Amino acid sequence: MYPLSNSDKSSWTQWHWAMRDLLNVEWDPLGVAIPGGVDDEYDSYVNGIAVLMKARGTDFQSELMAYLTYVETERMGIGPSDSRHDRLRGVVPKLMGLGAPP
């Protein structure tokens, strides 16, 4: 990895904050990102999303769905749910709308 310039760091920070907000408001599978709750709960998943966004595989939307489903079920230990799957179908296009990180 090469050192980031100040403008790259600023762009990355802005992208990270936008991603954090989206994950907290739209995704929040644990229900902890309420006002006065935890803001950084999902920060550890931002890099995984960034890698997928930079790679942009042939089935990018499905890859994001699979990643978030993996995080919910395997990392967080939340069992599968049709309602969470439906919510993910709404969240993923919004993530894609942020675009790849700088």
C-alpha positions in Angstrom: 0.0 0.0 0.0 1.3 3.4 -0.8 1.0 6.5 1.4 -2.1 8.6 0.8 -1.9 12.3 0.1 -3.8 14.7 2.3 -6.5 15.1 -0.3 -6.8 11.3 -0.6 -7.1 11.0 3.1 -9.8 13.7 3.2 -11.7 11.9 0.4 -11.4 8.6 2.1 -12.6 10.1 5.4 -15.6 11.6 3.7 -16.4 8.3 2.0 -16.0 6.4 5.2 -18.3 8.8 7.1 -20.9 8.5 4.4 -20.7 4.7 4.5 -20.8 4.8 8.3 -24.0 6.9 8.2 -25.6 4.6 5.7 -24.8 1.5 7.7 -26.1 3.0 10.9 -29.3 4.4 9.4 -30.2 1.9 6.8 -28.6 -1.4 7.9 -28.1 -1.5 11.7 -28.9 -5.2 12.2 -28.1 -5.0 15.9 -30.3 -2.0 16.5 -27.6 0.0 18.3 -27.2 3.0 16.0 -30.1 4.9 17.5 -29.7 8.5 18.6 -27.5 8.4 21.6 -26.4 4.9 20.6 -23.1 3.6 19.2 -21.8 5.4 16.0 -18.8 3.2 15.2 -20.4 -0.3 15.7 -20.1 -1.2 12.0 -16.8 0.5 11.1 -15.0 -2.8 11.1 -17.1 -3.9 8.1 -16.4 -0.8 6.0 -13.1 -2.1 4.6 -14.7 -5.3 3.4 -17.3 -3.2 1.6 -14.6 -1.0 0.2 -12.7 -4.0 -1.2 -15.8 -5.3 -2.9 -16.6 -1.9 -4.3 -13.1 -1.5 -5.7 -13.1 -5.0 -7.3 -16.7 -4.6 -8.7 -17.1 -8.2 -9.8 -19.5 -9.4 -12.4 -22.3 -9.9 -9.9 -21.4 -7.0 -7.6 -24.9 -6.6 -6.0 -25.0 -10.2 -5.1 -21.5 -10.0 -3.6 -22.5 -7.2 -1.4 -25.7 -9.0 -0.3 -23.6 -12.1 0.5 -21.0 -10.1 2.4 -23.6 -8.4 4.6 -25.5 -11.7 5.1 -22.2 -13.3 6.2 -21.5 -10.5 8.6 -25.0 -10.8 10.1 -25.1 -14.6 10.4 -21.4 -15.6 11.0 -19.8 -12.6 12.6 -22.8 -11.2 14.6 -24.5 -14.6 15.1 -27.9 -13.4 14.0 -30.0 -16.1 12.5 -31.3 -15.8 8.9 -34.5 -13.9 8.5 -36.7 -13.0 5.5 -37.2 -9.5 6.8 -33.5 -8.8 7.1 -32.9 -10.2 3.6 -35.6 -7.8 2.3 -34.0 -4.9 4.1 -30.6 -5.8 2.6 -32.2 -5.7 -0.9 -33.0 -2.0 -0.1 -29.6 -1.2 1.6 -27.3 -2.7 -1.1 -28.4 -0.3 -3.9 -27.8 2.6 -1.5 -24.3 1.3 -0.8 -23.6 1.0 -4.5 -24.8 4.6 -4.9 -21.9 5.8 -2.7 -19.5 4.4 -5.3 -16.1 3.0 -4.7 -13.8 4.7 -2.1 -11.2 7.1 -3.5 
